[in-house]
Amino acid sequence: MKYKLIIDKNADEEIIAIVHAPSSLTQRIEELAVVFLQNFKKQP
């Protein structure tokens, strides 16, 4: 497995996961992304 994090203050945030099959890891990534988006939308 490879993991890459690129921090660029000028870029839109994006999550891309290329996987062979869904797993507990992909489920957790999806849950974190959903929570982040919900919280992000609440900010003024």
C-alpha positions as CSV (number, residue, x, y, z in Angstrom):
1,M,0.0,0.0,0.0
2,K,1.2,3.5,-0.8
3,Y,0.1,6.7,1.0
4,K,0.7,10.1,-0.3
5,L,-0.3,13.4,1.4
6,I,0.2,16.6,-0.6
7,I,-0.4,19.9,1.3
8,D,-1.1,22.8,-1.0
9,K,-2.9,25.8,0.4
10,N,-3.9,26.9,-3.0
11,A,-5.5,23.7,-4.2
12,D,-9.0,22.4,-3.7
13,E,-9.2,19.5,-1.2
14,E,-9.6,16.1,-2.7
15,I,-9.5,12.5,-1.6
16,I,-8.6,9.8,-4.1
17,A,-8.2,6.2,-3.1
18,I,-7.4,3.5,-5.7
19,V,-8.1,0.2,-4.1
20,H,-8.6,-3.4,-5.2
21,A,-11.7,-3.8,-3.1
22,P,-13.7,-2.1,-0.4
23,S,-12.4,-2.6,3.1
24,S,-12.6,-1.3,6.7
25,L,-10.0,1.3,5.7
26,T,-12.0,2.6,2.7
27,Q,-15.1,2.7,4.8
28,R,-13.3,4.7,7.4
29,I,-11.9,7.1,4.8
30,E,-15.4,7.6,3.4
31,E,-16.8,8.3,6.9
32,L,-14.1,10.8,7.7
33,A,-14.7,12.6,4.4
34,V,-18.5,12.8,5.0
35,V,-18.0,14.2,8.5
36,F,-15.5,16.7,7.2
37,L,-17.8,17.9,4.5
38,Q,-20.7,18.2,7.0
39,N,-18.6,20.3,9.3
40,F,-17.1,22.4,6.5
41,K,-20.6,23.4,5.3
42,K,-21.6,24.6,8.8
43,Q,-18.8,27.2,8.9
44,P,-19.7,30.7,8.1
